[in-house]
Amino acid sequence: MKAAFIERHGPAESILYGDLPRPELHERSVLVRLGAVAVDHVDTFIRSGAFRSPVPFPFVLGRDMTGVVETVGGDVRRFRPGDRVWSNCLGIDGLQGTFAEYLAVPEDRLYHLPDEVDPVEAVAVLHSALAAVIGLFDKARLSAGDTLFVNGGSGCVGTAVVQIAKSCGARVAATAGGDEKRAWCRQAGADPVISYRSDDVDKALRDFAPAGVDVYWDATPQFDMEHALRQLAQRGRIVAMAGLNHSCRLPLGPFYTRNATLFGFTVTGTTTEEYARYARQINGWLRNETLKAKIHAVLPLSEAARAHRLQEDGGLFGKLVLVPDGSA
């Protein structure tokens, strides 16, 4: 089979595209023919070695995928050939990733894709939806009627946060840059959408939530704790989940006098039981079309190295999706 893989940690150019043996099928695993994969920031961190995770070389990159079941192991009960499926938890914990024509997926890390959902659209939101679900509900305990501010609302994670929070009855404000990105945030459900380039963000947030926001979600690589505390309501919750090498100052007095809580997390620390619970929620939002994808480009799998370089260079508006060569 064809696959995009690495034989050592390194830059995007270290990604090879070529032949690897089809994975062996074990009793509790499912052989899946790939439909589409997404390129995530965490993929670049694992490839470079910046994020430490067990990596059996040669290592197939990628976390997310949609596909179709080819065959199943003898002890598999939940899937059968022809089922449409997805996963957003491969390429970690010593498991091979998703950038390959065929994948051997443990049954407990695989989920049914609803019939009405487009597999390319779905793969573009899976990772972002997982981050949004963990941060909004397991961490920030978002409730209907809460006020939420998303700093960086036009990014993939920011968009999923806005979409899901709005569908749950929260009032949502977000920042974004140019006209196209602000329009996308409004379409996702944010009101107001604040330009971080030309608007007075502090004033706009005071007008939106005079008593402060209940949840402050920062999806940018330059989280500012002082700004977050200025905008936070009593008993407010802060979620910061970007900026691998970033540090900032914590004003302790305002932090504890507001009874504030700060959450940071990675999706990689999720258990298989938690993944299954989150998958049920994600499937619900896929079915009711809450989760809408912004796709920057769909590229062939053979261009995985180029896709990683584009991801690291920044400036993308939307997700990069890869499909097997010849299927685009």
N, C-alpha and C positions, 0 to 999 in steps of 0.2 A: 504494500500500500504506500501511497505518497503521504508525507508528513512534513511539518515544519518543526525542527527540533534543535537543541543545542548539545554540544559535547563538552562545554565548559561555560562558566559564567563569563559574561563580557558584554560588549555593546550590541546594538541592533544587528550589526554586520556579522555577528557570530551565529546568527540563526541560519541553519542549513535547511534546504528543501530537497528531499530525495526519498529513496525507498527505505522503509523499515518493515520488519516482519509484522503481519497482522497479530494483534494481541491474543494471547491465549484466553480461552473462556473457562472460567471456574464455575463450580456448582452454584454459587450465589451471585453470579455476574451475568450481565446482559451485553451481547454484541450489538452495537448501534452503528448504522451507516450514517455518516455525518450529513447534516443539512446545512447548518450555518454555525459560525462561532463569532464571538465579539472580542475586540481588543480592549483590555482593561489596563488601568494604570498599574495595578498589582502585578500584571504579567511582566511589565518592564522591570519592576522591582525584583521579582524572582529571577528573571533572566540575568540581570546584572549582578545579583547577589546582595543587593541592598536590603532585601527582606529575607531573613534566614528561614528556610524551609527545606526539609529533606528532598534532595534532587537526585534521582537515580539516572545517571547518564548512560546512553543518550536519552535526553529528557524532552518529551513533547510538551510544548508550551500550551497555555490557555486554561481558563476556568469554566467558561460558559459554553453551552452548545444546545442546538436543537437537532433532532434527527429522527430516524425510523429504526425500529427494532428489526434486526436480521434474524437472530436466534437467541435462545436463552439457555442458561445452565440448568442442570437437572433439578436443583432445589428452588428455582425461581417460581414464585406464585403470582406476582402482581402484573407481569408483563407477558406478552406473546408476540410472535412475529407480525409485523405490520403496524404495531402501535406507534403513534407519534409521541415523542418524549422530549424532555429537556433536563438539563442539570446546570447548576451554577456553583458546584462545589467539587470540581476536579482540579488536577494540577497542584494539589497540596497534600500534606500528610503522607508524602512518599508515593502518591498516586500519579500516574501519567496524566498529562493534560489533554486538551481537546483539539489541537491543531493537526488532525489526522483524518484520513478518509474513513477509518473504522476505529471504534473505541470499545474497550471492555470496561463496562461501568458497574460497580457494585450496586446491587438492587436497592440498597437503602440510600443511595445518592442519586436516584433517578426518579423522575416524576412524569405523569401523563401531561401532554400538551392538549388543551381543549381543542376540539375539532374546528371551532370557528376562528381560531387564532392563527395568524400568519406566522410561520416559523422564523422568517427573517426579522419581522417587526418584533417578535417576542424576544429573540436573542439579544436585541439591542437594549432591552430594558431589564433583563434578569438581574445583573449584578447591582445596578442602581436601585432596583426595587428591594433587593435583599438588604442593602445598607439603610434604605429608608424605613423599612419595617422594623429592623433592630433599633435604630435610633429613635424613631417616633414612639414606639410602643413599649419595647422592653426597657429602654433607657429613660426617655423623657415622659413617658406615660401620658401621651397626648389624649385629650378628651374633647368632645364636641363643645364648641363655644370658646375654646382656648384661642389666644392670639399667638401666632407663630411668625417669626421673621427668618427668612432664608437669605443669608449673605452669599450671593453666587447662585441665583435661582435659575440661570439659563444653562448651567452645566448638567451633565447626565444625572448625577445624584441629586442636585438641587431641583431639577425638574420632577423627578420621582417623588421627592419630599413634598413639593407643592401640590402635585396631582393627588397623592394619597391623603394628605392632610385636608385639602379642600373637600374631598369626597367624604371625609369623616366629620365634616361640620365645623372645622376650625376656620378662623379668619386668618388670612395669609397675606403677608407683605414680602416682597423680594427685591433684591438689587440685580441689575443687569447693565450691560454696556450700551451697545448701539441699538438703533431702532428695531432691527430684525430680532435681536435677542430679547428686547423688552416686549415686543409683540408676542414672541413665543411664551414668555412668562405669563402674560395676560391670558393667552389661550389655555395655558396649564391651570389657571385658576387664581393667580395672584392678583390682589387689588388692595393697595396700590403696588405698582412696579416703579421702583426708584432708580434713577440713573446715578451710579456712583461717580460718573464723570462730571455731571453738571448740576445735580440736585444737592440740596442740603439734607444729607441722609438723616442726621439727628433730628432735625425739625420734622421731616416727613414721618419718622417713626413716632415722635411725640404726638403728632396729629392723629396717627393711626391708632396708637395705644397710649393715651395720656398717663395711665398708671404703670406703663411698662409692658413688655411682651412676656407671655408665660413661657415661651420656648424660643430660644435664640439658637439657630442652627447655622454654623459657619462651614461652608463647603469650599472655601478658598484656601490656597496654600499659605496665607499670611494672617492667620487668626490673631485678632487683637482683643485680649481679655479685658482691657480697660474699656474699650468701646462696648463690648458685650454687657458689662456690668452697668454702664450708664443707661442702657436701654432695657434692663431686666426688671420685671415686677418682683414683688415679694414672693418668695418660694418659687422663683423662676428656675428653669432648667436650661443649661447650655450644652450643646452638642458640638464638639470640634472633631472633625474626622478627616483632615487633610494636612499636608505640610510635613512630609516625613522627616525633614531636617530643620524644621522651624522651631524657634523658642520664643517665648514672650514673657512679659512681667505679669505676676498675679498680685493685684492690690487686695491683700488679705482682709483688711477692714471692711470695705464695701462688699466683699464676697460673703463673709459670715453674717454681717448685719442685714443682708437681704435674705438670709436663709437659702442661699443659692446652692445649686448642685451642678457640677461639671462632669460631663461624660466624654470619654474618648473610647474608641473601640475599633477593632478590625473584624471583618466578617470571617477571617480565617480561623478565629478561635471558636467558631460555632460547632456544636455537637451535631451528630447525625439526627438525633431526635428533634433538636431545634430546627435544623434545616427542613425536616419534613413538615413541621408546624408552619414555618414561614412559607413553604411551597404552597400549602393549602390557601393561605392568604393571598399570595401572589397570583395564583390561578383565578381566584375570585376577581381580582382587579384586572386581570387580562380579559376575563369573560365579559365584564361589564364596561370594558373599554376605558377604564380610568387611566391605565398606563398607556401613554402614547409615545412612540419612539421618534426621536430626531436622529436621522441617519445621515452622517456626513458623506460616506461613500461605501459601496460594496465592491470588494476587491477579491481576486482569486487567492486561494490559499498559498500559492507559490510566491505571492508578494508579501508574505508575513514580515520579512525584515524591513521592507519599505513601510509597512503599516506601523511597526514598532517605532521606527524613526519619526514618522509623522506624529505619533502619539507623544513622543518625548519632546518634539520641537514645539508643541503647543499650537494654539491658534485654531484648533478644530472647533466647529460648531456642530455637535452631534457625535454619534458613535461610528466607529469603523467596524464594519462587518466583513468577515471573510467566508467564502463559499468554496467548495471543491472546484478545482480547475475544470472548465467545460460546462459548469452548471449555471454560471451567471447569465 
